[in-house]
Amino acid sequence: MIIKLKDEINGALDFNQSATELFEKINQINENDFTMDFEDVFFISRSFVQAYYSSKKRSPKNVNEINLSRDVLPMMEMIEKQIMP
């Protein structure tokens, strides 16, 4: 299942609660594989990314990311290394 984060949340991913709520939703869906589409996401906060990867680590679902922009990718990579070793 593909989830477009711009449509599900918005183009500025700045609240850690949004990441937590996103994973609460997908954990209740009767599907195991999810693709988070970051197309048209122009901003991502450190707190969102930390909550995203913390929730991803605890989730029983298989979650992958696509379409990470040059603005978003460095933050995602940095936090992923810290939380998902």
Backbone as a chain_set.jsonl record, in Angstrom:
{"seq": "MIIKLKDEINGALDFNQSATELFEKINQINENDFTMDFEDVFFISRSFVQAYYSSKKRSPKNVNEINLSRDVLPMMEMIEKQIMP", "coords": {"N": [[0.85, -1.171, 0.0], [0.602, 2.184, -0.867], [1.33, 5.235, 0.659], [0.808, 8.557, 0.374], [2.494, 11.027, 1.818], [2.185, 13.791, 1.69], [-0.52, 14.082, 1.116], [-1.693, 12.646, 3.2], [-0.715, 13.854, 5.539], [0.741, 16.558, 5.271], [2.663, 18.89, 3.2], [4.672, 19.848, 4.767], [6.314, 18.32, 7.127], [6.246, 18.53, 10.267], [5.494, 17.971, 12.907], [5.97, 15.809, 15.597], [3.929, 14.257, 16.622], [2.332, 13.769, 14.432], [3.725, 11.797, 13.013], [3.648, 9.688, 14.83], [0.865, 9.232, 14.984], [0.407, 8.48, 12.335], [1.696, 5.973, 12.181], [0.179, 4.619, 14.079], [-2.216, 4.404, 12.692], [-1.46, 2.838, 10.392], [-0.667, 0.508, 11.613], [-3.039, -0.633, 12.299], [-4.192, -1.403, 9.975], [-5.043, -4.066, 7.855], [-2.748, -5.118, 6.388], [0.579, -5.794, 5.331], [2.775, -4.581, 4.037], [4.045, -1.409, 3.389], [4.512, 1.614, 1.612], [5.949, 4.633, 2.002], [5.398, 7.574, 0.505], [7.217, 10.298, -0.226], [6.921, 12.33, -2.022], [6.673, 15.682, -3.058], [6.999, 16.626, -0.479], [8.31, 19.203, 1.239], [9.549, 20.06, 3.529], [10.921, 18.772, 6.533], [10.929, 18.075, 9.898], [13.337, 17.589, 12.526], [12.255, 16.426, 14.839], [9.95, 15.194, 13.818], [11.12, 13.235, 12.157], [12.546, 11.718, 14.038], [10.424, 10.689, 15.596], [9.124, 9.305, 13.566], [11.001, 7.27, 12.788], [11.325, 5.983, 15.253], [8.736, 5.021, 15.685], [8.511, 3.429, 13.413], [10.42, 1.49, 13.945], [9.243, 0.116, 16.076], [6.99, -0.862, 14.91], [5.146, -3.627, 13.547], [4.957, -3.756, 10.856], [6.147, -3.79, 7.435], [7.882, -1.2, 6.25], [8.743, 1.117, 3.797], [10.495, 3.814, 2.156], [9.98, 6.236, -0.421], [10.836, 8.6, -3.026], [12.3, 10.695, -1.727], [13.264, 13.965, -1.278], [16.067, 16.163, -2.09], [16.176, 17.96, -0.046], [14.99, 16.704, 2.101], [16.129, 14.16, 2.372], [18.844, 14.151, 3.635], [18.306, 14.646, 6.405], [16.645, 12.487, 7.02], [18.402, 10.315, 6.566], [20.401, 10.797, 8.488], [19.054, 10.58, 10.999], [17.989, 8.028, 10.75], [20.268, 6.408, 10.882], [20.935, 6.748, 13.544], [18.75, 5.689, 14.957], [17.916, 3.296, 13.76], [19.965, 1.174, 13.764]], "CA": [[0.0, 0.0, 0.0], [1.372, 3.43, -0.94], [0.751, 6.356, 1.397], [1.409, 9.844, 0.019], [2.525, 11.802, 3.058], [1.644, 15.13, 1.452], [-1.974, 13.991, 1.199], [-2.074, 12.107, 4.506], [-0.38, 14.838, 6.587], [0.882, 17.745, 4.422], [3.993, 19.022, 2.604], [5.629, 20.211, 5.819], [6.191, 17.317, 8.18], [6.95, 19.179, 11.362], [5.037, 17.59, 14.245], [6.256, 14.413, 15.909], [2.653, 13.579, 16.845], [1.844, 13.323, 13.117], [4.393, 10.53, 12.699], [3.108, 8.686, 15.748], [-0.504, 8.936, 14.551], [0.507, 7.773, 11.065], [1.99, 4.564, 12.449], [-0.975, 4.03, 14.765], [-3.168, 4.059, 11.631], [-1.036, 1.722, 9.54], [-0.604, -0.707, 12.423], [-4.386, -1.189, 12.391], [-4.614, -1.841, 8.638], [-4.764, -5.486, 7.652], [-1.785, -5.251, 5.298], [1.902, -5.812, 5.959], [3.78, -3.8, 3.319], [3.671, -0.019, 3.151], [5.492, 2.506, 1.006], [5.702, 6.03, 2.331], [5.787, 8.391, -0.634], [7.571, 11.638, 0.224], [6.814, 13.268, -3.138], [6.146, 17.018, -2.741], [7.286, 17.028, 0.902], [9.365, 20.202, 1.102], [10.183, 20.293, 4.828], [10.743, 17.715, 7.522], [11.626, 18.471, 11.124], [14.088, 16.548, 13.227], [11.359, 15.727, 15.763], [9.113, 14.299, 13.019], [11.931, 12.095, 11.715], [12.813, 10.882, 15.213], [9.186, 9.962, 15.91], [8.869, 8.412, 12.431], [11.846, 6.075, 12.879], [11.004, 5.271, 16.497], [7.485, 4.299, 15.424], [8.806, 2.405, 12.401], [11.172, 0.421, 14.611], [8.313, -0.638, 16.924], [5.881, -1.363, 14.101], [5.309, -4.957, 12.956], [4.769, -3.631, 9.411], [7.302, -3.547, 6.586], [7.681, 0.158, 5.752], [9.835, 1.657, 2.99], [10.297, 5.191, 1.749], [10.331, 6.598, -1.797], [10.737, 10.005, -3.445], [12.863, 11.629, -0.744], [13.916, 15.072, -1.975], [17.4, 16.551, -1.597], [15.991, 18.717, 1.192], [14.51, 15.795, 3.139], [16.979, 12.972, 2.479], [19.918, 14.187, 4.643], [17.752, 14.519, 7.754], [16.177, 11.106, 7.153], [19.561, 9.431, 6.676], [21.086, 11.037, 9.758], [18.275, 10.031, 12.115], [17.872, 6.587, 10.542], [21.505, 5.801, 11.388], [20.92, 6.8, 15.003], [17.646, 4.927, 15.552], [17.726, 1.985, 13.121], [21.303, 0.628, 13.436]], "C": [[0.9, 1.24, 0.0], [0.608, 4.528, -0.204], [1.507, 7.613, 1.007], [1.334, 10.746, 1.25], [1.994, 13.217, 2.87], [0.127, 15.136, 1.584], [-2.436, 13.552, 2.591], [-1.825, 13.12, 5.635], [-0.35, 16.226, 5.948], [2.309, 17.823, 3.908], [5.068, 19.43, 3.581], [5.416, 19.256, 6.99], [6.95, 17.822, 9.401], [6.522, 18.767, 12.766], [5.293, 16.105, 14.496], [4.97, 13.614, 16.13], [2.074, 13.057, 15.524], [2.456, 11.986, 12.73], [3.837, 9.408, 13.562], [1.706, 8.264, 15.315], [-0.522, 8.163, 13.235], [0.758, 6.285, 11.306], [0.884, 3.891, 13.244], [-2.016, 3.586, 13.74], [-2.716, 2.831, 10.852], [-0.943, 0.42, 10.325], [-1.969, -1.377, 12.56], [-4.926, -1.68, 11.047], [-4.167, -3.279, 8.428], [-3.921, -5.687, 6.39], [-0.407, -5.135, 5.928], [2.927, -4.903, 5.317], [3.261, -2.408, 2.985], [4.834, 0.728, 2.527], [5.072, 3.926, 1.329], [6.273, 6.88, 1.202], [5.98, 9.834, -0.167], [7.536, 12.671, -0.903], [6.12, 14.549, -2.671], [6.235, 17.369, -1.258], [8.492, 17.949, 0.836], [10.076, 20.515, 2.407], [9.906, 19.123, 5.744], [11.555, 18.106, 8.756], [12.353, 17.283, 11.735], [13.156, 15.744, 14.152], [10.414, 14.784, 15.01], [9.895, 13.052, 12.642], [12.24, 11.163, 12.888], [11.583, 10.056, 15.583], [8.863, 8.948, 14.815], [9.685, 7.128, 12.583], [11.635, 5.305, 14.181], [9.741, 4.438, 16.32], [7.702, 3.174, 14.421], [9.508, 1.211, 13.044], [10.245, -0.477, 15.446], [7.2, -1.313, 16.121], [6.16, -2.772, 13.57], [5.222, -4.928, 11.421], [6.111, -3.432, 8.708], [7.07, -2.197, 5.9], [8.938, 0.625, 5.025], [9.475, 3.067, 2.554], [10.714, 5.371, 0.285], [10.201, 8.107, -1.968], [11.185, 10.996, -2.374], [13.628, 12.714, -1.494], [15.293, 15.352, -1.386], [17.305, 17.328, -0.298], [15.669, 17.793, 2.366], [15.488, 14.652, 3.411], [18.076, 13.065, 3.546], [19.418, 14.019, 6.08], [17.295, 13.084, 8.001], [17.358, 10.159, 7.364], [20.26, 9.575, 8.029], [20.344, 10.371, 10.923], [18.122, 8.516, 11.977], [19.1, 5.859, 11.095], [21.532, 5.756, 12.91], [19.9, 5.831, 15.606], [17.547, 3.506, 15.014], [19.075, 1.33, 12.801], [21.274, -0.792, 12.936]], "O": [[1.848, 1.324, 0.781], [-0.589, 4.724, -0.412], [2.704, 7.731, 1.271], [0.255, 11.169, 1.665], [1.412, 13.785, 3.795], [-0.448, 16.09, 2.107], [-3.451, 14.034, 3.095], [-2.622, 13.23, 6.567], [-1.31, 16.986, 6.072], [3.097, 16.909, 4.154], [6.255, 19.366, 3.261], [4.451, 19.383, 7.744], [8.146, 17.572, 9.549], [7.151, 19.191, 13.735], [4.884, 15.253, 13.708], [4.933, 12.416, 15.85], [1.406, 12.023, 15.503], [1.768, 11.131, 12.173], [3.586, 8.306, 13.074], [1.397, 7.073, 15.285], [-1.367, 7.29, 13.039], [0.104, 5.436, 10.699], [0.672, 2.688, 13.09], [-2.628, 2.528, 13.889], [-3.488, 1.89, 10.668], [-1.122, -0.658, 9.758], [-2.048, -2.557, 12.899], [-5.989, -2.298, 10.988], [-3.05, -3.655, 8.782], [-4.347, -6.352, 5.446], [-0.238, -4.456, 6.941], [3.871, -4.483, 5.987], [2.197, -2.245, 2.388], [5.994, 0.501, 2.872], [3.977, 4.362, 0.974], [7.483, 6.901, 0.976], [5.027, 10.502, 0.235], [8.067, 13.77, -0.749], [5.106, 14.498, -1.976], [5.599, 18.33, -0.823], [9.575, 17.532, 0.425], [11.114, 21.177, 2.392], [8.815, 18.552, 5.741], [12.738, 18.431, 8.65], [12.015, 16.127, 11.483], [13.264, 14.52, 14.23], [10.107, 13.698, 15.5], [9.396, 11.936, 12.789], [12.197, 9.942, 12.733], [11.692, 8.859, 15.852], [8.383, 7.852, 15.106], [9.136, 6.029, 12.515], [11.76, 4.08, 14.193], [9.683, 3.287, 16.753], [7.138, 2.089, 14.567], [9.218, 0.061, 12.717], [10.446, -1.689, 15.51], [6.547, -2.233, 16.613], [7.289, -3.075, 13.184], [5.396, -5.957, 10.768], [7.08, -2.967, 9.309], [6.171, -2.065, 5.07], [10.046, 0.545, 5.554], [8.311, 3.464, 2.578], [11.666, 4.748, -0.186], [9.554, 8.792, -1.177], [10.528, 12.011, -2.142], [14.542, 12.412, -2.261], [15.64, 14.844, -0.32], [18.262, 17.353, 0.476], [16.042, 18.082, 3.503], [15.65, 14.23, 4.556], [18.228, 12.115, 4.314], [20.046, 13.324, 6.879], [17.533, 12.531, 9.074], [17.315, 9.299, 8.243], [20.66, 8.582, 8.636], [20.955, 9.677, 11.735], [18.126, 7.8, 12.979], [18.967, 4.803, 11.713], [22.089, 4.828, 13.497], [20.158, 5.223, 16.645], [17.133, 2.602, 15.739], [19.302, 0.962, 11.648], [22.322, -1.36, 12.629]]}, "num_chains": 1, "name": "protein.A"}
